[in-house]
Amino acid sequence: MNANQFLKAVAQLQGWRECAFLLALAERSFPNYALFADAVGLKTAAKMRQLLDLAWDMLQKEASEAAIPQLLSKLETLSPNVDEHDAYGVYPAFDFCQLLEQALLNRLNPNKHRATEASQLATATVMNFIEMSEGEDLPEDELVRLLDHHPLMKEDKMFQRDLVLALKRQRVPKESFIAELKAQAANDGVSNLGIALDS
């Protein structure tokens, strides 16, 4: 699957497949939120984990119309304000919140396509992290080369492509398939930035 085929496949995601794609992107970046919250002394990681699990559960059962606005409201209270923190980690943490928000909004309004933007956001999280940690003073051509060949970028690309292929092949959101998808996205607690939760 080349880059154009991938973009087309993401653009064609809809219904439960699009929601599952959005949740898997959020799941992969959850450690970025949890580690940031822990580092700055916010006691919100467990509540956010609960919220993410509830969102996954909604793939299996219909959520009441009132439930999703409540979850969105809860997400807003748990989301960090980027202007209130100096630590770089607030940005990947906030990106996670945006991905989860898109998954919840998808259930509220499934007719609006969100997967393409979310895919780009997840990749931008990785790009910005590499640029900040390794590419700060590099000339542009060297930065482009760094990003092109960086293992985290390759991993993100492979994860997203495998995700789209798995979703395209699956006819219905069986519980076993969703559980497997969630586990693959969780990646043993290692995020898209290569940082890990202590198990």
C-alpha positions as CSV (number, residue, x, y, z in Angstrom):
1,M,0.0,0.0,0.0
2,N,1.7,3.2,-1.2
3,A,1.0,6.7,0.3
4,N,-1.8,7.6,-2.1
5,Q,-3.5,4.2,-1.6
6,F,-3.3,4.7,2.2
7,L,-4.8,8.2,2.0
8,K,-7.6,6.9,-0.1
9,A,-8.3,3.9,2.2
10,V,-8.4,6.3,5.2
11,A,-10.8,8.6,3.4
12,Q,-13.1,5.6,2.7
13,L,-13.4,4.6,6.4
14,Q,-16.9,5.0,7.8
15,G,-19.2,3.8,10.4
16,W,-17.8,1.5,13.1
17,R,-14.5,1.1,11.1
18,E,-13.8,4.9,11.3
19,C,-14.6,4.9,15.0
20,A,-12.3,1.9,15.6
21,F,-9.5,3.6,13.6
22,L,-9.9,6.8,15.7
23,L,-9.9,4.8,19.0
24,A,-6.8,2.8,18.0
25,L,-4.9,6.0,17.3
26,A,-6.0,7.3,20.7
27,E,-5.1,4.0,22.4
28,R,-1.5,4.1,20.9
29,S,-1.0,7.6,22.2
30,F,-2.6,7.1,25.6
31,P,0.8,6.6,27.4
32,N,1.7,10.2,26.3
33,Y,-1.2,11.5,28.4
34,A,-0.7,9.2,31.3
35,L,3.1,9.9,31.6
36,F,2.5,13.6,31.3
37,A,-0.2,13.6,34.0
38,D,2.0,11.6,36.3
39,A,5.0,13.9,35.7
40,V,3.2,17.1,36.6
41,G,1.2,15.6,39.5
42,L,-2.2,15.5,37.9
43,K,-4.2,12.6,39.3
44,T,-6.2,12.1,36.1
45,A,-4.6,9.1,34.2
46,A,-6.9,6.5,35.8
47,K,-10.0,8.5,35.0
48,M,-8.8,9.0,31.4
49,R,-8.1,5.3,31.1
50,Q,-11.7,4.6,32.2
51,L,-13.0,7.1,29.6
52,L,-11.0,5.5,26.8
53,D,-12.3,2.0,27.8
54,L,-15.9,3.3,27.8
55,A,-15.4,4.7,24.3
56,W,-14.1,1.2,23.2
57,D,-17.1,-0.4,24.8
58,M,-19.4,1.7,22.6
59,L,-18.2,-0.1,19.5
60,Q,-20.0,-3.2,20.8
61,K,-23.2,-1.5,22.0
62,E,-25.3,1.4,21.2
63,A,-24.6,4.4,23.4
64,S,-27.5,6.5,24.5
65,E,-27.6,10.0,23.0
66,A,-27.1,11.6,26.4
67,A,-24.0,9.5,27.3
68,I,-21.7,10.9,24.6
69,P,-22.1,14.6,25.5
70,Q,-21.4,13.6,29.2
71,L,-18.2,11.8,28.1
72,L,-17.1,14.7,26.0
73,S,-17.7,17.0,29.0
74,K,-15.7,14.7,31.2
75,L,-12.9,14.6,28.6
76,E,-12.8,18.4,28.6
77,T,-12.3,18.5,32.3
78,L,-9.4,15.9,32.1
79,S,-7.7,17.6,29.1
80,P,-4.6,19.7,30.0
81,N,-4.5,23.4,29.1
82,V,-1.3,23.8,26.9
83,D,-0.9,27.4,28.1
84,E,-0.6,26.3,31.7
85,H,2.3,24.0,31.4
86,D,5.9,24.6,30.3
87,A,6.7,20.9,29.9
88,Y,6.8,19.7,26.2
89,G,4.8,16.6,27.2
90,V,1.6,18.7,27.4
91,Y,1.5,18.7,23.6
92,P,1.4,15.0,23.0
93,A,-0.9,14.7,25.9
94,F,-3.3,17.2,24.4
95,D,-3.0,15.5,21.0
96,F,-4.2,12.3,22.7
97,C,-7.3,14.2,24.0
98,Q,-8.1,15.5,20.6
99,L,-8.0,12.0,19.1
100,L,-10.3,10.6,21.8
101,E,-12.6,13.6,21.2
102,Q,-12.8,12.8,17.5
103,A,-13.7,9.2,18.3
104,L,-16.5,10.3,20.6
105,L,-17.7,13.0,18.1
106,N,-17.8,10.3,15.5
107,R,-20.4,8.4,17.5
108,L,-22.4,11.7,17.9
109,N,-22.2,12.6,14.2
110,P,-21.0,9.6,12.1
111,N,-21.7,11.5,8.8
112,K,-18.7,13.8,9.3
113,H,-15.4,12.3,8.2
114,R,-12.7,12.5,10.8
115,A,-10.2,9.8,10.1
116,T,-8.0,11.7,7.7
117,E,-7.4,14.6,10.0
118,A,-6.9,12.3,13.0
119,S,-4.3,10.2,11.0
120,Q,-2.4,13.4,10.2
121,L,-2.6,14.6,13.8
122,A,-1.2,11.3,15.1
123,T,1.7,11.5,12.6
124,A,2.3,15.2,13.5
125,T,2.7,14.2,17.2
126,V,5.5,11.9,16.2
127,M,7.1,14.4,13.8
128,N,7.0,17.3,16.3
129,F,8.6,15.0,19.0
130,I,11.4,14.0,16.7
131,E,12.0,17.6,15.6
132,M,12.1,18.8,19.3
133,S,14.3,15.9,20.6
134,E,16.7,15.4,17.7
135,G,16.3,18.0,15.0
136,E,16.2,21.3,16.7
137,D,19.2,22.9,15.0
138,L,19.3,20.9,11.8
139,P,19.0,22.6,8.3
140,E,15.7,21.7,6.6
141,D,17.1,19.1,4.2
142,E,18.7,17.2,7.1
143,L,15.5,17.4,9.1
144,V,13.5,16.0,6.2
145,R,16.0,13.2,5.9
146,L,15.8,12.6,9.7
147,L,12.0,12.3,9.6
148,D,12.1,10.1,6.4
149,H,14.3,7.5,8.0
150,H,13.4,7.8,11.7
151,P,12.2,4.5,13.3
152,L,9.3,6.2,15.1
153,M,8.0,7.6,11.8
154,K,8.3,4.2,10.1
155,E,6.6,2.5,13.0
156,D,3.7,5.1,12.9
157,K,3.3,4.6,9.2
158,M,3.3,0.8,9.5
159,F,0.8,0.8,12.5
160,Q,-1.6,3.1,10.7
161,R,-1.4,1.0,7.4
162,D,-1.9,-2.3,9.2
163,L,-4.8,-0.8,11.1
164,V,-6.5,0.3,7.9
165,L,-5.9,-3.1,6.2
166,A,-7.3,-5.0,9.2
167,L,-10.4,-2.8,9.3
168,K,-11.0,-3.1,5.5
169,R,-10.9,-6.9,5.8
170,Q,-13.3,-7.2,8.8
171,R,-17.0,-7.3,7.9
172,V,-18.5,-6.8,11.4
173,P,-17.1,-5.5,14.7
174,K,-16.8,-8.8,16.5
175,E,-15.8,-8.7,20.1
176,S,-12.7,-10.8,19.5
177,F,-11.6,-8.6,16.6
178,I,-12.1,-5.4,18.6
179,A,-10.2,-6.8,21.6
180,E,-7.3,-7.8,19.3
181,L,-7.3,-4.3,17.6
182,K,-7.2,-2.6,21.0
183,A,-4.3,-4.8,22.2
184,Q,-2.3,-4.2,19.1
185,A,-2.9,-0.4,19.4
186,A,-1.9,-0.5,23.1
187,N,1.4,-2.0,22.0
188,D,2.3,-3.3,25.5
189,G,2.1,0.3,26.9
190,V,4.6,1.8,24.4
191,S,3.3,4.9,22.7
192,N,3.8,6.3,19.2
193,L,6.7,8.3,20.7
194,G,8.4,5.2,21.9
195,I,7.8,6.0,25.6
196,A,6.3,3.4,27.9
197,L,4.0,3.0,30.8
198,D,5.4,0.9,33.6
199,S,3.4,-2.3,33.6
